[in-house]
Amino acid sequence: MDISKIYALFNKYKSVSIDTRSIKPNDIFFAIKGPNFDGNNFALQAIKTGASYVISDNPAISKKSEKIIYVEDSIKALQKLANYHRRKLNTKIIAITGSNGKTTSKELIFNVLKTKYKTTATKGNLNNHLGVPLSLLKINENTEFGIIEMGANHLNEIAQLCKIAEPSFGYITNFGSAHLEGFGSIKGVIKGKSELYDFLKNNKNLIFHNSENIMQTSLINNYKNTYTFGINSKSNCIIDKSESENTLNVLYQNKIIKSTIYGDYNFENICIAIAIGEYFEVDFKNIKKGVESYIPKNNRSQISLKNNNTIILDAYNANPTSMSLALESFKKTNYKNKMIILGDMFELGKDSNHYHQEITNSLEKINDSTIYIVGEYFCNTNHSDRIRSFSSTKELINNLSKTNVSNYSILIKGSRGMQLEKIIEFI
């Protein structure tokens, strides 16, 4: 495969697509095979829709039009094109991975850096073997910073994404009990996420990290090219929590920055945005503006008001670590008349029952809240009658629609597949 020829086409047309439903005129369409689809079947449709060329790994289909270019593997071609493009850029690439908080950290960093620099960031959750190349290919020669989110649920995935993106800077949010079905254990999670550290160290690139995180400090293991943040006075960037009611405020340079974000577990997400801003010489005024203007969305730590209820919606994803932290933060709030709605956590493998029971056990110790648990795993836990269980989100909705839910402060947390956000319209 001569990737330079495909790159010449990319330089001319500037845009690629892997989905004919959202294809734009002159896009280069990559026909990707997935477990449930084959993009090659849509090659001719892509051309009719306006694609300039199609990259296909089906030799028979490639003969049906001069605009169809045959390659051995369309996914590898997309990845090689992205890496080829990345090497042509002078853009500083900052990679972010971790078990929890990747997207919130990415959005906060983007909000801070864009106050001074031309900056792009991964859209939504395009953070896998297809999303990372697509994100890189949206970066142009005028972009000064590209923030690339990297997700993984198996070993060697982060290593592969690093080979494509070749980050100059990197940050791991944390190591938590997430995607255990793929990683096998928390040790597997740590090893998998640390592949970002391995790449950065092997290339003598800079690592951002929390100086008070003992695990991360031990993994960095005396590597010198780092920039740290923390409460500790030895940190490069010193940040502390500031007293606030129910959203998170921080103290930086002896001044308060007020966020719209809920939960102590988001403290480090704010800290990394401030630390990266400081490292790249963004002034205090713009760092403050970047943090304070960030509004959580996509069901991540969103606070909203409805029918005299305060709703904290954190239902984009969930694992034992993030759920425990959400509960701890909710317990610390001064909200009155609390309600907790938790949905099943997915991709936990053989230990799923154990982790759901642990969460249920912690719920038994909360005495000031009305508690609902939803889903097959939670329903199978041992719990008292005080904790009401429902087999599905639909079943809970049927119950809530017959109940006058008013003047509550409600935490909603669960995995994406539970679709707990649907509850809100019935509250």
C-alpha positions as CSV (number, residue, x, y, z in Angstrom):
1,M,0.0,0.0,0.0
2,D,1.5,3.4,-1.0
3,I,0.0,5.6,1.6
4,S,1.5,8.7,0.0
5,K,-0.8,8.4,-2.9
6,I,-3.9,8.2,-0.7
7,Y,-2.4,11.1,1.3
8,A,-2.2,13.2,-1.9
9,L,-5.9,12.6,-2.4
10,F,-6.6,13.5,1.3
11,N,-4.6,16.7,0.8
12,K,-6.8,17.6,-2.1
13,Y,-10.2,16.8,-0.5
14,K,-9.3,17.3,3.2
15,S,-12.0,15.0,4.7
16,V,-12.7,11.3,5.3
17,S,-15.7,9.3,6.3
18,I,-16.5,5.8,7.4
19,D,-20.3,6.2,7.5
20,T,-22.4,6.8,4.3
21,R,-25.2,8.2,6.5
22,S,-23.1,11.3,7.3
23,I,-20.9,11.5,4.2
24,K,-20.3,15.0,2.8
25,P,-19.5,15.9,-0.8
26,N,-15.9,15.0,-1.8
27,D,-15.2,12.9,1.4
28,I,-12.9,10.0,0.9
29,F,-14.9,7.0,2.1
30,F,-13.1,4.2,3.9
31,A,-15.1,1.0,3.6
32,I,-14.7,-0.6,7.1
33,K,-15.7,-4.1,8.1
34,G,-17.2,-4.5,11.5
35,P,-18.8,-7.4,13.4
36,N,-22.2,-6.5,12.1
37,F,-21.6,-4.7,8.9
38,D,-19.3,-4.4,5.9
39,G,-18.7,-0.9,4.5
40,N,-17.7,-2.4,1.2
41,N,-21.4,-3.1,0.5
42,F,-21.9,0.7,0.5
43,A,-19.0,1.6,-1.7
44,L,-21.0,2.5,-4.8
45,Q,-23.7,4.3,-2.7
46,A,-20.9,6.4,-1.2
47,I,-19.8,7.5,-4.7
48,K,-23.4,8.3,-5.6
49,T,-23.8,10.3,-2.4
50,G,-20.8,12.4,-3.4
51,A,-17.6,10.7,-2.1
52,S,-14.6,11.6,-4.2
53,Y,-13.0,8.2,-3.7
54,V,-13.6,5.0,-1.8
55,I,-10.9,2.9,-0.1
56,S,-12.0,-0.7,-0.2
57,D,-10.4,-4.0,0.9
58,N,-12.8,-6.0,-1.3
59,P,-11.0,-6.7,-4.7
60,A,-14.3,-7.5,-6.5
61,I,-15.9,-4.3,-5.5
62,S,-12.8,-2.3,-6.3
63,K,-13.2,-3.2,-10.0
64,K,-16.7,-1.6,-10.2
65,S,-15.5,2.0,-10.4
66,E,-12.3,4.0,-11.1
67,K,-13.0,5.9,-7.9
68,I,-12.6,2.8,-5.8
69,I,-9.0,2.2,-4.6
70,Y,-8.1,-1.3,-3.4
71,V,-6.1,-1.9,-0.2
72,E,-5.5,-5.1,1.7
73,D,-7.0,-3.7,4.9
74,S,-9.2,-0.6,5.0
75,I,-8.8,-0.1,8.8
76,K,-5.0,-0.3,8.6
77,A,-5.1,2.1,5.6
78,L,-7.1,4.6,7.7
79,Q,-4.6,4.3,10.6
80,K,-1.6,4.6,8.3
81,L,-3.1,7.7,6.7
82,A,-3.7,9.3,10.1
83,N,-0.2,8.6,11.2
84,Y,1.3,9.9,7.9
85,H,-0.8,13.1,8.4
86,R,0.3,13.4,12.0
87,R,3.9,13.4,11.0
88,K,3.3,16.2,8.6
89,L,1.9,18.4,11.3
90,N,3.7,20.7,13.8
91,T,0.7,20.3,16.1
92,K,1.4,19.4,19.7
93,I,-0.6,16.2,20.4
94,I,-1.7,15.6,24.0
95,A,-3.0,12.1,24.7
96,I,-5.4,11.3,27.5
97,T,-6.5,7.9,28.8
98,G,-7.6,6.4,32.1
99,S,-10.5,4.5,33.6
100,N,-12.7,7.5,34.6
101,G,-12.8,11.2,33.7
102,K,-11.2,11.0,30.3
103,T,-13.8,13.0,28.4
104,T,-14.4,15.6,31.2
105,S,-10.6,16.2,31.4
106,K,-10.3,16.4,27.6
107,E,-13.1,19.0,27.5
108,L,-11.7,21.1,30.3
109,I,-8.2,21.1,28.8
110,F,-9.7,22.1,25.5
111,N,-11.7,24.9,27.1
112,V,-8.5,26.3,28.7
113,L,-6.1,25.9,25.8
114,K,-8.5,27.3,23.2
115,T,-8.4,30.7,25.0
116,K,-4.9,31.2,23.7
117,Y,-4.2,28.6,21.0
118,K,-5.8,27.1,17.9
119,T,-7.0,23.8,19.5
120,T,-8.9,20.8,18.5
121,A,-10.1,17.8,20.6
122,T,-11.6,14.4,20.1
123,K,-15.3,14.8,19.4
124,G,-17.6,12.8,21.6
125,N,-16.2,9.4,22.4
126,L,-14.2,8.9,19.1
127,N,-11.4,7.3,21.1
128,N,-10.8,3.8,19.7
129,H,-8.9,2.3,16.8
130,L,-11.2,4.1,14.3
131,G,-12.0,7.3,16.3
132,V,-8.4,8.3,17.0
133,P,-7.4,8.2,13.3
134,L,-10.6,10.2,12.4
135,S,-9.7,12.7,15.1
136,L,-6.2,13.1,13.8
137,L,-7.4,13.6,10.2
138,K,-9.5,16.5,11.3
139,I,-6.4,18.4,12.5
140,N,-5.1,20.9,9.9
141,E,-1.7,22.6,9.5
142,N,-2.9,25.7,11.5
143,T,-3.8,23.7,14.6
144,E,-1.4,24.3,17.5
145,F,-2.8,21.7,19.9
146,G,-4.7,18.4,19.3
147,I,-6.2,16.7,22.4
148,I,-6.7,13.1,21.6
149,E,-8.7,10.9,23.9
150,M,-7.7,7.2,24.0
151,G,-10.0,4.5,25.2
152,A,-9.3,0.8,25.6
153,N,-10.8,-2.4,27.0
154,H,-7.9,-4.8,26.2
155,L,-4.2,-4.9,26.5
156,N,-2.1,-3.4,23.6
157,E,-4.9,-1.1,22.5
158,I,-3.3,2.1,24.0
159,A,0.1,1.1,22.6
160,Q,-1.5,0.8,19.1
161,L,-3.2,4.2,19.4
162,C,0.1,5.8,20.5
163,K,1.8,4.4,17.4
164,I,-0.9,6.1,15.3
165,A,-1.0,9.5,17.2
166,E,2.6,9.7,18.4
167,P,1.7,12.0,21.3
168,S,4.3,14.5,22.6
169,F,2.5,14.8,25.9
170,G,0.3,12.5,27.9
171,Y,-1.9,12.2,31.0
172,I,-3.6,9.2,32.6
173,T,-6.6,10.2,34.7
174,N,-6.7,7.1,37.0
175,F,-6.8,3.4,37.2
176,G,-10.1,1.9,38.2
177,S,-12.2,-1.2,38.0
178,A,-13.4,-0.7,34.5
179,H,-13.6,-3.0,31.4
180,L,-12.5,-5.9,33.6
181,E,-14.1,-8.3,31.2
182,G,-11.4,-7.3,28.6
183,F,-8.5,-6.5,30.9
184,G,-9.0,-9.5,33.2
185,S,-8.1,-7.7,36.4
186,I,-7.2,-4.4,37.9
187,K,-3.6,-5.3,37.2
188,G,-4.5,-5.7,33.6
189,V,-6.2,-2.2,33.7
190,I,-3.0,-0.7,35.1
191,K,-0.8,-2.4,32.6
192,G,-3.0,-1.5,29.7
193,K,-3.5,2.2,30.5
194,S,0.3,2.5,31.4
195,E,1.1,1.7,27.7
196,L,0.8,5.5,27.3
197,Y,3.5,6.0,29.9
198,D,5.7,3.4,28.1
199,F,5.4,5.3,24.8
200,L,6.1,8.7,26.3
201,K,9.1,7.4,28.2
202,N,10.5,5.5,25.3
203,N,10.3,8.7,23.2
204,K,11.5,11.1,26.0
205,N,8.2,13.0,25.9
206,L,6.5,14.7,28.8
207,I,4.1,13.1,31.3
208,F,1.6,15.2,33.2
209,H,0.5,13.6,36.5
210,N,-0.9,14.0,40.0
211,S,2.1,14.1,42.3
212,E,0.0,12.7,45.2
213,N,-1.2,9.6,43.2
214,I,1.2,7.0,44.7
215,M,0.4,4.4,42.0
216,Q,1.1,6.8,39.1
217,T,4.3,8.1,40.7
218,S,5.6,4.5,41.2
219,L,4.8,3.7,37.5
220,I,6.6,6.8,36.3
221,N,9.5,5.5,38.4
222,N,12.0,8.4,38.5
223,Y,11.4,9.5,34.9
224,K,12.4,13.1,34.9
225,N,10.4,14.6,32.0
226,T,7.2,15.3,34.0
227,Y,5.0,18.1,35.1
228,T,3.0,17.6,38.2
229,F,0.0,19.0,39.9
230,G,-1.4,18.6,43.4
231,I,-2.0,20.1,46.9
232,N,1.6,19.3,47.8
233,S,3.9,22.3,47.8
234,K,6.5,20.2,45.8
235,S,4.1,20.0,42.8
236,N,4.9,22.1,39.8
237,C,1.3,23.4,39.8
238,I,-0.2,23.8,43.2
239,I,-4.0,23.5,43.4
240,D,-6.4,23.0,46.4
241,K,-10.1,22.5,46.9
242,S,-12.1,25.5,48.0
243,E,-15.2,25.4,50.2
244,S,-18.4,25.3,48.1
245,E,-21.9,24.1,48.4
246,N,-22.7,21.5,45.8
247,T,-20.5,22.3,42.8
248,L,-16.7,22.1,42.8
249,N,-14.5,25.1,43.4
250,V,-10.7,25.2,43.4
251,L,-8.0,27.5,44.8
252,Y,-5.3,28.3,42.4
253,Q,-2.7,31.1,42.8
254,N,-4.6,32.1,46.0
255,K,-7.7,32.8,43.9
256,I,-10.9,30.9,43.7
257,I,-12.1,29.3,40.4
258,K,-15.7,28.3,40.5
259,S,-16.9,25.4,38.3
260,T,-20.3,24.2,37.3
261,I,-19.1,20.6,37.9
262,Y,-20.5,18.3,40.5
263,G,-18.5,15.9,42.6
264,D,-15.1,15.7,44.4
265,Y,-14.1,13.0,41.9
266,N,-13.9,15.8,39.3
267,F,-11.2,17.7,41.2
268,E,-8.3,16.1,39.3
269,N,-10.1,16.7,36.0
270,I,-10.1,20.4,36.8
271,C,-6.5,20.3,38.1
272,I,-5.1,18.8,34.9
273,A,-6.7,21.5,32.8
274,I,-5.2,24.2,35.0
275,A,-1.8,22.4,35.1
276,I,-1.6,22.1,31.3
277,G,-2.8,25.7,30.9
278,E,0.0,26.8,33.3
279,Y,2.6,24.7,31.5
280,F,1.8,26.2,28.2
281,E,1.7,29.7,29.7
282,V,-2.0,30.5,29.6
283,D,-2.6,33.4,31.9
284,F,-4.8,33.1,35.0
285,K,-7.6,35.1,33.5
286,N,-8.0,32.6,30.6
287,I,-7.5,29.5,32.8
288,K,-10.3,30.8,35.0
289,K,-12.5,31.5,32.0
290,G,-11.8,28.1,30.5
291,V,-12.7,26.2,33.7
292,E,-15.7,28.3,34.6
293,S,-17.3,28.3,31.2
294,Y,-17.3,24.5,30.9
295,I,-20.8,23.1,31.1
296,P,-21.1,19.3,31.6
297,K,-23.1,17.5,28.9
298,N,-23.7,14.1,27.4
299,N,-25.1,12.8,30.7
300,R,-21.8,13.4,32.5
301,S,-22.1,15.0,36.0
302,Q,-24.9,17.2,34.7
303,I,-27.0,19.2,37.2
304,S,-30.5,20.3,36.1
305,L,-33.7,21.4,37.7
306,K,-37.1,19.9,36.9
307,N,-40.4,20.0,38.8
308,N,-38.7,21.4,41.9
309,N,-36.2,18.5,41.7
310,T,-32.4,18.9,41.5
311,I,-31.1,16.2,39.2
312,I,-27.5,15.0,39.1
313,L,-27.3,12.9,35.9
314,D,-24.1,10.9,35.6
315,A,-25.3,8.1,33.4
316,Y,-22.9,8.1,30.5
317,N,-21.0,5.2,32.0
318,A,-20.3,3.5,35.3
319,N,-17.9,1.1,36.9
320,P,-17.3,0.2,40.6
321,T,-14.8,3.0,41.1
322,S,-16.8,5.8,39.5
323,M,-20.0,4.7,41.2
324,S,-18.4,4.6,44.7
325,L,-16.9,8.0,44.1
326,A,-20.3,9.4,43.0
327,L,-22.0,8.0,46.1
328,E,-19.3,9.5,48.4
329,S,-19.7,12.9,46.8
330,F,-23.5,12.8,47.0
331,K,-23.3,11.9,50.7
332,K,-21.2,15.0,51.4
333,T,-23.6,17.4,49.7
334,N,-26.0,19.5,51.8
335,Y,-28.9,18.6,49.6
336,K,-32.2,17.8,51.3
337,N,-34.6,15.0,50.6
338,K,-32.1,12.8,48.7
339,M,-32.9,10.1,46.2
340,I,-30.4,7.7,44.6
341,I,-31.1,5.8,41.4
342,L,-28.3,3.3,40.3
343,G,-28.3,1.1,37.2
344,D,-26.2,-1.9,36.4
345,M,-22.5,-1.6,35.6
346,F,-21.4,-3.5,32.5
347,E,-18.2,-5.2,31.2
348,L,-17.1,-6.4,34.7
349,G,-16.7,-10.0,33.7
350,K,-16.7,-12.9,36.2
351,D,-16.6,-10.5,39.2
352,S,-19.8,-8.6,38.2
353,N,-22.0,-10.0,40.9
354,H,-19.3,-9.3,43.5
355,Y,-19.0,-5.6,42.5
356,H,-22.7,-5.0,42.4
357,Q,-23.1,-6.6,45.9
358,E,-20.3,-4.3,47.2
359,I,-22.2,-1.2,45.9
360,T,-25.4,-2.5,47.4
361,N,-23.7,-3.0,50.7
362,S,-22.5,0.6,50.7
363,L,-26.1,1.7,49.9
364,E,-27.3,-0.1,53.1
365,K,-25.2,2.3,55.1
366,I,-26.9,5.4,53.6
367,N,-29.9,6.3,55.8
368,D,-30.9,9.7,54.5
369,S,-32.0,8.8,50.9
370,T,-34.7,7.0,49.0
371,I,-32.9,4.4,47.0
372,Y,-33.7,2.6,43.8
373,I,-31.5,0.0,42.0
374,V,-32.1,-1.0,38.4
375,G,-31.0,-4.0,36.3
376,E,-30.4,-7.7,36.4
377,Y,-27.2,-7.6,38.4
378,F,-28.5,-5.2,41.0
379,C,-31.7,-7.2,41.3
380,N,-29.7,-10.3,42.1
381,T,-27.9,-8.7,45.1
382,N,-28.9,-9.3,48.7
383,H,-30.5,-6.1,50.0
384,S,-33.1,-4.9,52.5
385,D,-36.6,-3.9,51.5
386,R,-35.6,-0.3,52.1
387,I,-33.7,-0.5,48.8
388,R,-36.3,-0.9,46.0
389,S,-35.2,-2.9,43.0
390,F,-36.4,-3.0,39.4
391,S,-35.4,-5.3,36.6
392,S,-35.3,-2.6,33.9
393,T,-35.3,1.1,33.4
394,K,-38.7,0.7,31.8
395,E,-40.1,-0.9,35.0
396,L,-38.7,1.9,37.1
397,I,-40.2,4.5,34.8
398,N,-43.6,2.8,35.1
399,N,-43.3,3.1,38.9
400,L,-42.1,6.7,38.9
401,S,-44.7,7.9,36.5
402,K,-47.3,6.9,39.1
403,T,-45.4,8.7,41.9
404,N,-45.3,12.3,42.8
405,V,-41.5,12.9,42.7
406,S,-41.1,16.5,43.8
407,N,-38.6,18.5,45.9
408,Y,-36.0,15.8,45.7
409,S,-32.3,15.9,45.1
410,I,-31.6,13.0,42.8
411,L,-28.4,11.2,41.8
412,I,-28.8,9.0,38.7
413,K,-25.8,6.8,37.9
414,G,-25.4,3.8,35.7
415,S,-23.8,2.3,32.5
416,R,-24.7,3.7,29.1
417,G,-26.6,0.6,28.1
418,M,-29.1,1.2,31.0
419,Q,-30.3,4.4,29.4
420,L,-31.2,5.9,32.8
421,E,-31.4,9.4,31.2
422,K,-34.9,8.4,30.0
423,I,-36.1,8.6,33.7
424,I,-35.8,12.4,33.7
425,E,-38.9,13.0,31.6
426,F,-41.0,11.1,34.1
427,I,-39.7,12.9,37.2
